Amino acid sequence: MTTNDTRRKVFRKAQDIMDYYEMSRPAFEHYVKLGMPVRIINGAYHGHSDNIDEWFRKMTAYSMKELQEETNEKGK
């Protein structure tokens, strides 16, 4: 992971992302399946903290109940 005062956090390994967000491997894999903004480059996960933070903000902006109600409304 590359960090300093002028650069944002760039992750170059899955473990860096898991350590930074304090998540387990199963949680990381689950979030990747849900669409966490990471890419596999040369066999390693890469991501940027700004993108992942924004994704988490969007993912947690609504409660599950609100999401279910919205989904039900769209299905009518």
C-alpha positions as CSV (number, residue, x, y, z in Angstrom):
1,M,0.0,0.0,0.0
2,T,1.4,3.4,-0.9
3,T,0.5,6.3,1.4
4,N,2.0,9.7,2.2
5,D,0.6,13.2,2.9
6,T,0.0,14.1,-0.7
7,R,-1.1,10.8,-2.2
8,R,-4.3,8.8,-1.6
9,K,-4.1,5.1,-0.6
10,V,-3.5,2.8,-3.5
11,F,-3.7,-0.9,-2.7
12,R,-1.8,-3.5,-4.7
13,K,-2.7,-6.6,-2.7
14,A,-6.0,-8.1,-1.3
15,Q,-4.3,-8.3,2.1
16,D,-3.7,-4.5,2.1
17,I,-7.4,-3.9,1.4
18,M,-8.4,-6.4,4.1
19,D,-6.0,-4.9,6.6
20,Y,-7.0,-1.3,5.9
21,Y,-10.8,-2.1,6.2
22,E,-10.3,-4.7,9.0
23,M,-12.1,-7.4,7.2
24,S,-11.7,-11.1,6.8
25,R,-11.0,-13.0,3.6
26,P,-14.6,-14.3,3.4
27,A,-15.9,-10.7,3.9
28,F,-13.5,-9.4,1.2
29,E,-14.6,-12.0,-1.3
30,H,-18.3,-11.3,-0.5
31,Y,-17.8,-7.5,-1.1
32,V,-15.9,-8.2,-4.4
33,K,-18.9,-10.3,-5.5
34,L,-21.2,-7.4,-4.6
35,G,-19.2,-5.1,-6.8
36,M,-16.5,-3.5,-4.6
37,P,-14.4,-1.5,-7.0
38,V,-11.2,-3.5,-7.3
39,R,-9.4,-5.0,-10.3
40,I,-7.2,-8.0,-10.7
41,I,-4.0,-6.9,-12.4
42,N,-1.2,-9.5,-12.9
43,G,-3.0,-11.8,-10.5
44,A,-3.2,-9.3,-7.6
45,Y,-6.1,-7.2,-6.4
46,H,-5.7,-3.4,-6.9
47,G,-7.9,-0.7,-5.6
48,H,-8.0,2.9,-4.4
49,S,-9.3,3.9,-1.0
50,D,-11.4,6.8,-2.4
51,N,-13.3,4.5,-4.7
52,I,-13.8,1.8,-2.1
53,D,-14.9,4.4,0.5
54,E,-17.4,5.8,-1.9
55,W,-18.7,2.4,-2.7
56,F,-19.2,1.6,1.0
57,R,-21.0,5.0,1.4
58,K,-23.4,4.1,-1.4
59,M,-23.9,0.5,-0.2
60,T,-24.8,1.7,3.3
61,A,-26.8,4.7,2.4
62,Y,-30.1,2.8,2.7
63,S,-31.3,0.2,5.2
64,M,-32.1,-3.3,3.9
65,K,-35.8,-2.5,4.5
66,E,-35.6,0.5,2.2
67,L,-33.8,-1.4,-0.5
68,Q,-36.4,-4.2,-0.3
69,E,-39.3,-1.7,-0.5
70,E,-37.6,0.0,-3.5
71,T,-37.1,-3.3,-5.2
72,N,-40.7,-4.3,-4.6
73,E,-41.9,-1.0,-6.0
74,K,-39.9,-1.5,-9.2
75,G,-41.3,-5.0,-9.7
76,K,-44.9,-3.7,-9.8
